[in-house]
Structures are given as C-alpha cells and as structure tokens.
Amino acid sequence: MTYELYYWPGIPGRGEFVRLALEEAGVGYLDIAKDAGGERATVRKLERMLNDASTPHPPFAVPVLKAGGQLISQTANILMFLGVRHELAPSDEAGRLWTHQLQLTLADWIDEIHDTHHPLGPTEYYQDHKAAARKRAGLFLKHRLPKYLGYFERVLKRNPAGDQFLVGDALSYPDLSLFQVIEGLRYAFPRAMARSEAKYTRVMALHGRVSQRPRIAAYLASERRIPFNEEGLFRHYPELDA
Amino acid sequence: MTYELYYWPGIPGRGEFVRLALEEAGVGYLDIAKDAGGERATVRKLERMLNDASTPHPPFAVPVLKAGGQLISQTANILMFLGVRHELAPSDEAGRLWTHQLQLTLADWIDEIHDTHHPLGPTEYYQDHKAAARKRAGLFLKHRLPKYLGYFERVLKRNPAGDQFLVGDALSYPDLSLFQVIEGLRYAFPRAMARSEAKYTRVMALHGRVSQRPRIAAYLASERRIPFNEEGLFRHYPELDA
C-alpha cells in the first residue's frame, strides 16, 4: 500500500507536518500537491475528494492521508496514525497519550501563529487584516512566543530520559513538528527569533539534530521540500516582526 | 481510582467537554473547580499543579485529568482516553481515528468561536478586542458557522449506520461535545442561531437526544452544571450577534 497525501499545492502549510513524518519513516507516498498535471489539476482533485458524496467519513479539510481504503484527516490525527505504524511514538498507552498531548499543544501554537496574519479568521486576504494583524502579532511575540518556547524547553529539561527528545529516548512525531515550527518562526519572525533563541537552548539543539537526521537532511535538500511563502501558514511580513 | 478534573472555577469552558463525558460514563470524579475552599483555593491548586517542577510530563494548560499517577491534558486527548475506557468510542482503530478526527474538527470550531470575542489572542480583555471582534464575529456568522453546521449535518446524513449518532450506531464523545457547542452557540448567538437552525435538522435532533439521555438530563438539572457567562468560551455580547 502506498500512502496518498492530499494537500494544497505550492505551500508547506499543515501538509508539511505529515510530509516530515512520512520522510522520516522512509515510506513511499504519492504527494497529490506534486501532481504532474499542475496546480489546477491538483486543486480539482482535492475538491473532488473533499466533496465526494460517496465517502461515509467526509473530511472537513486537508491535509488528508489516504491509507488503503481509509481517509484520515486532521494533522495531529494523521500523525498519531503514522506514529503507531512507523515507530514515531511509544507503543504504550501512557506514552502515546503524552506524545499526542504535545502534538495538540503544537497544533494550538500553530493556530496562534496563523492568526498573527489572519486575526479575523480564515476567510479574507491579509490586506483586510493588516491593522488587527499588527496588534495580534505584537501580543503574540510579547506573550505567547516565550510561553510556548519556554514550555517546550521545560518538557525537554524534565524528560527523565534526557533532553535529546521530547518523549523518552527516541524520536517521535512532535519532535519533527517542533523542528518545522522553529523553521517557520525563523522565516516569519527573523528579528524576534534572533532576540529569543539564546534562551531556549534545548529546543534549538533539538531543531538542529532533527535537521541532521539522514532522511530529513536528504528531504530538506531535495526538490520535494516546498519553500515558505506568503500564501501559507508561516508568512514573513516585516511589519509584523517588530 | 477516582478521576480528578482540574479546570478553572466559575466557567464551563473547555472543562465542560470533559465533564459531559465523565457524567455520561457514570464514573465518579473529583471536580477541583467545585473545591470546598472556594475559587481562590482552586486557582492556587491549579497553579501548583501546572507549575509543579516534579512532574515529568508538565501540561501546558487546563483542563487536566488526573487518572491515578497519570496527568492527561488537551481536551481531545482526555476524551480519547475516556472514550477507550468507558465505551464512548468504537474499539477498532479506524473507528477510533474517525471519532478523534471529528473531535479535532470540533476543537477547531471551538477555537474559532472563542476568537469571535478574542480575535487578538488569549491575552487582553474583551474591551480591547471590541472593534476587531465585531469584524471577526460577522465573518464567523456569515461563513464559518454554516460551514461547520453543514459539515456535521453531512456527517450525520452520510453515517452508514443512520443519522442518530455521528459515529456508527452508538453514542461517542463527539456527540456530547457537539451538544455542548450547540448549547454554547445558542447562548452566544441566539439571533444567528434562530435564523440558522432549521437547515440543520439532524444536528439539532442529535442535540435534543443527547440532552434527554438520563445521565446527561440529570447532570444538566443539577447544581454541578455551571451556567454560561461572559468569562468563558461561549459569551453573549449582543453586538456580536448581528
């Protein structure tokens, strides 16, 4: 069985958290966003899948992972599924819950990062959000960025198995997602991150270690990796990076 | 083992989704928010738990469920844990993933509802959000409310086991959460809901059925149920209910 990943073309977005897990697991997958037919064909394919009236379990939004006959959506849910199958999470129940709890906290952080440029919600373009975005981004950088960075620093520090991984003594899917959040924050808020990073040495060291894992390093150097841009989750608007 | 629920006193908030599952399961639990020592004592207890440096797995925020020696946080994660233990989710993996996917979609919806009164993020008071809140609430009622209601209506309609429950032919934890979201929306946006409800007959019928389940009906009539108010997730500000 080859997995199929359904996600918007042209942006890393939420699809990227799934891609990193698939790449680290070293499993084959068909990425609909890279469909040979081009962006329009991909969007049509996505819309057909999302609106398919024969699906008993319709997804609300992409990313969607097709695994055999099963359609799985919600990023954290897809990662939980892959975590069990590809040794990207502990096998005991308490360990799996803790891993998922960290991923859901990352999901909350990601939502807050998204809302720095879309404080009025997911409809409308950035242009219509500008005034509120400046306020929200300012509050985010002042209060929320240190809160989340400090939290993950603390999780690493307290890990009884050492500070190399978030969970136990092996890589799990939230390590990969935390790597991507740091990448995205460096892209979106280079000035704020330059000021902040020194305080969170364990988080930054984890980011570095993830980037050097052989499969991740190969992926990042490949054409499969989509660069950040101003259509995605992590956007660089200099006026928001105060 | 008696569960302990840690959540802010005085508001239903995210803790209520956990309470509904515990009540429906008919299991005993100690609700820290109802602590005999009053609100101040509760807040101190919560802060002590959140800042306890000896916890190897610190929670980012409440609600937190203490189950024996295990601290579980993130609402959807707690519900997944309770779902397995108390027959509030299917026992097969595909069924459990589908159930959790629905809960995570409800979590996204809940975040968007919260942000109608807090578009600038979770810091600051409503007073400081007023102008942006009017814009965000307007867009929410126009675009997002029908999208989410229509989605859950479709899930019920497409359920191969019938439209009585979201998942299969038995109650699962997202049914309870959807009930609470409808309750909260009716409180926060009575005018918008009065206009909308007729289109989503299956969702509203599910809401009615959940409210009449013996344990839920007894809970709703009890003093344990905390009324909605303007400190919580679902707030009624007439100026946002256009």
Interface residues (C-beta under 8 A of the other chain):
Chain A: A53 T55 P56 H57 P58 P59 F60 Q70 I72 S73 Q74 A76 N77 M80 F81 A94 L97 W98 H100 Q101 L104 T105 D108 D111 E112 D115 P119 L120 G121 P122 T123 E124 A132 K135 R136 L139 F140 H143 R144 Y148 Y151 R154 V155 R158 N159 P160
Chain B: A53 T55 P56 H57 P58 P59 F60 Q70 I72 S73 Q74 A76 N77 M80 F81 A94 L97 W98 H100 Q101 L104 T105 D108 D111 E112 D115 P119 L120 G121 P122 T123 E124 A132 K135 R136 L139 F140 H143 R144 Y148 Y151 R154 V155 R158 N159 P160
